[in-house]
């Protein structure tokens, strides 16, 4: 039941109209996707929020809830390009903001850009900590940082994990968590 003789029969015209309608629908969907991708790329695309002159990206909103090792989290942020890195908390206000994001998004924990450097702690930028929010407890019941596993060289923020509120913990970098990325 093809439309061979010029396609002038009413059935052929309906088939052509239906085919045209389907093609326009597909084209519209693809254009919408292109337009959304272009819009995201034009804006930098990855920022979920802004605070204090910085942009923030929450990995769990973009990767299906995937979790990363400490090094994998740092790589995730830098792979966003354009100056993204794992969050470094430089003020009490920024700390409260990040804690609120963790609580409001019901995240159990996140990686930061904090790393053990020699006998102290630094952000990946090389800055030393201006503020800290270490927990009074951890897995062994000791004040943080406690290096309980012997290689706890990454800083994570845990959400009431030890009934201590949203607090900083030194954690072995092989554990997996989502990450908050930032850029200036």
BELCORJO-V302611 format. One record per pair of residues at least 24 apart in sequence whose ideal C-beta (glycine too) atoms are under 6 Angstrom apart, sorted by sequence separation. I is the first residue (numbers start at 0). J is the second residue. D is the distance in Angstrom with one decimal. If there is no record, write none. Layout:
i:I j:J d:D
i:I j:J d:D
This chain:
i:85 j:110 d:5.9
i:86 j:111 d:5.1
i:87 j:112 d:4.5
i:136 j:161 d:5.0
i:143 j:168 d:5.1
i:144 j:169 d:3.5
i:85 j:111 d:5.8
i:86 j:112 d:5.8
i:143 j:169 d:5.9
i:85 j:112 d:3.5
i:136 j:163 d:5.3
i:84 j:112 d:5.6
i:134 j:163 d:4.6
i:137 j:168 d:5.8
i:134 j:166 d:3.6
i:45 j:79 d:5.0
i:132 j:166 d:5.8
i:133 j:167 d:4.8
i:134 j:168 d:5.7
i:87 j:122 d:3.4
i:132 j:167 d:4.9
i:94 j:130 d:5.9
i:87 j:124 d:5.8
i:115 j:152 d:4.1
i:72 j:110 d:3.9
i:94 j:132 d:5.6
i:84 j:123 d:5.6
i:91 j:130 d:5.5
i:89 j:129 d:5.8
i:69 j:110 d:5.8
i:113 j:154 d:2.8
i:51 j:93 d:5.9
i:111 j:154 d:4.9
i:110 j:155 d:5.6
i:50 j:96 d:4.9
i:108 j:155 d:5.2
i:109 j:156 d:5.5
i:108 j:157 d:4.5
i:107 j:158 d:5.4
i:106 j:158 d:6.0
i:101 j:156 d:6.0
i:101 j:158 d:5.1
i:102 j:165 d:5.8
i:101 j:165 d:5.5
i:110 j:176 d:5.0
i:98 j:165 d:4.2
i:109 j:176 d:5.8
i:108 j:176 d:5.0
i:109 j:177 d:5.5
i:110 j:178 d:4.3
i:109 j:178 d:5.9
i:109 j:179 d:5.3
i:69 j:153 d:3.6
i:85 j:178 d:5.6
i:86 j:179 d:4.4
i:86 j:181 d:4.6
i:83 j:180 d:4.7
i:83 j:182 d:4.8
i:82 j:182 d:4.3
i:69 j:172 d:3.3
i:75 j:178 d:5.8
i:68 j:172 d:5.9
i:76 j:180 d:3.7
i:68 j:173 d:5.6
i:72 j:178 d:3.8
i:68 j:175 d:5.8
i:67 j:175 d:5.9
i:66 j:175 d:3.7
i:66 j:176 d:5.4
i:66 j:177 d:5.8
i:59 j:177 d:4.5
i:58 j:177 d:4.6
i:58 j:178 d:4.8
i:57 j:179 d:5.8
i:56 j:180 d:4.2
i:55 j:181 d:5.4
i:53 j:181 d:5.1
i:54 j:182 d:5.3
i:53 j:183 d:5.7
